[in-house]
Structures are given as structure tokens and as C-alpha cells.
Amino acid sequence: MGKFVLLNARLFQAGADLTTVNNKVELSAEVEEKEATAFAPSGDVYKEVLGGLRSASLQASGQWEADDVVLGKIDDTAWAGLGAITPMTVCPATAAVGSLAWFSGFLRTNYQLGDAVGSVAPWSSNGSGTWPLVRGAVAHDPGTARTATGNGTVIQIAAASPGVPAGKQLYAAVHVLSVAGTTPSLTVAIQTDDTAGFASPTTAITFNAATAKGGQILRAAGPITDNYVRASWTISGTSPSFLFLVSVGVA
């Protein structure tokens, strides 16, 4: 990905796609600086520092909307999520399969709305990461409705085995954005394999069955030798239909 202008950034929080009411999103990752300077016989005058605890934060803002029935508008999802830990996924350019995605579990720490007379009603909100901030990719796009059990596009997460080294973990988040049908149920899983053909897939992560809008984030500890992944889903019910986004990565 080369230089680009922010025009189609996508923001997903739990079961809400906030793209069309969001005009600013910022992610921040930090490492604490811990001084470890000791007396040095050589007379070295430079201090020594070590990396301490890591942290992540997210700030977003946009145009306020509300819905009294379904948790799909910013007012509903921000208020319901205040003080709670929910998955959030940020896609800087697009949410197509394979595109860059940053995601984590964030504690929503504040929610602000309102402005002066004559202004477009705004909102702003911050989140503090309580999971590692993961740099990954979209494994299922939010615009393709699924009505039956199936598998997604294969994504290569590493150039060679192991895809997830020892000491690292495979992370995945799912955002269920729309649900229709009678007694619909969606169970999303993350499968891995050592080849793009997926001749012998292994299930690394299985999310809880979803029957309504919402989000989940899970992880599986390495080492995982496979370096290819895909989203897989099982759907049941009468005339079911789901819109959902899946992001996956290693951290």
C-alpha cells in the first residue's frame, strides 16, 4: 500500500458499521520507556532505557445518529458499550477481503455528543486497548450477505511456516452487522492450513453462535505451523441472512 488520501476508512465496533457516520479515527500504540541506567566504568554518559508495558488507544468522531430499536447507530452502540470491552476493527482504506485491518478489544472510556445551535450534531468517543493491537487483514467483507454454510477466501499470514510462532497468538474478530430470518444462527470459525488449497484444514478458533448483532474477539496460542487462514461459517434457520466482517492477524 503506497501513499493515499483517507477517503474510505472503515470503522466497526461490536455489531455496528460506523463508516457513514464517522469522519475521523485515530489509532495509537505506545511502549513505556523504563530507565535502566547503571554506573559504567567506561564513563558512558548515555542513559539506558528498556521497553515496558505496551498500550493502545482509539479516538473516533463523526455525525450523531440514534435508533431506539436496533443497536446499529452510534448513540445506541456507544452508550451500550460505555465501560465495556468490545472488539473494534479499523480498515484504513477499504474493507475488501485481504485489505489491511487493525483490531483489538477496547474499553470504551468516554462518549460525548452535542454542539452549538446550527451545527451538525457530532459525537466523539475514546477507547483504551485491553488486548494487543493486531495488524492483520480482512478475512470476510461486510457487504456480502451469507445465507448458507460456506468458506471464505484464503489469506496468507506468513511467507513460510510457522504462521504463528511460539510466543505469538492468532487473533480474530467478528462483527455481526445484520441478521434476518426465522431463528437464524451464525457460527464463524478460523481455519488454517499449510497450503492455499486447504486440502486438510484445521480449526484454530470457533466463535460463539450469533443470533443477533454483536461482536466477539478470540485468540489461539502459537506455535501454529500453518501459514494460510480462512474464515468459515455455519448458518442455520429459516431464510437466514447475515452481514458480517471478520478480521484476522498475528501478534
Residue, then its C-alpha position, 0 to 999 in steps of 0.5 A: m500500500g503506497k501513499f493515499v488520501l483517507l477517503n474510505a476508512r472503515l470503522f466497526q465496533a461490536g455489531a455496528d458499521l460506523t463508516t457513514v457516520n464517522n469522519k475521523v479515527e485515530l489509532s495509537a500504540e505506545v511502549e513505556e520507556k523504563e530507565a535502566t541506567a547503571f554506573a559504567p566504568s567506561g564513563d558512558v554518559y548515555k542513559e539506558v532505557l528498556g521497553g515496558l508495558r505496551s498500550a493502545s488507544l482509539q479516538a473516533s468522531g463523526q455525525w450523531e445518529a440514534d435508533d431506539v430499536v436496533l443497536g446499529k447507530i452510534d448513540d445506541t452502540a456507544w452508550a451500550g458499550l460505555g465501560a465495556i470491552t468490545p472488539m473494534t476493527v479499523c480498515p484504513a482504506t477499504a474493507a475488501v477481503g485481504s485489505l489491511a485491518w487493525f483490531s483489538g478489544f477496547l474499553r470504551t472510556n468516554y462518549q460525548l455528543g452535542d454542539a452549538v445551535g446550527s451545527v451538525a450534531p457530532w459525537s466523539s468517543n475514546g477507547s483504551g486497548t485491553w488486548p494487543l493491537v493486531r495488524g492483520a487483514v480482512a478475512h470476510d467483507p461486510g457487504t456480502a450477505r451469507t445465507a448458507t454454510g460456506n468458506g471464505t477466501v484464503i489469506q496468507i499470514a506468513a511467507a513460510s511456516p510457522g504462521v504463528p510462532a511460539g510466543k505469538q497468538l492468532y487473533a480474530a474478530v467478528h462483527v455481526l452487522s445484520v441478521a434476518g430470518t426465522t431463528p437464524s444462527l451464525t457460527v464463524a470459525i478460523q481455519t488454517d492450513d499449510t497450503a492455499g488449497f486447504a486440502s486438510p484444514t484445521t480449526a484454530i478458533t470457533f466463535n460463539a453462535a450469533t443470533a443477533k448483532g454483536g461482536q466477539i474477539l478470540r485468540a489461539a496460542g502459537p506455535i501454529t505451523d500453518n501459514y494460510v487462514r480462512a474464515s468459515w461459517t455455519i448458518s442455520g434457520t429459516s431464510p437466514s441472512f447475515l452481514f458480517l466482517v471478520s478480521v484476522g492477524v498475528a501478534 
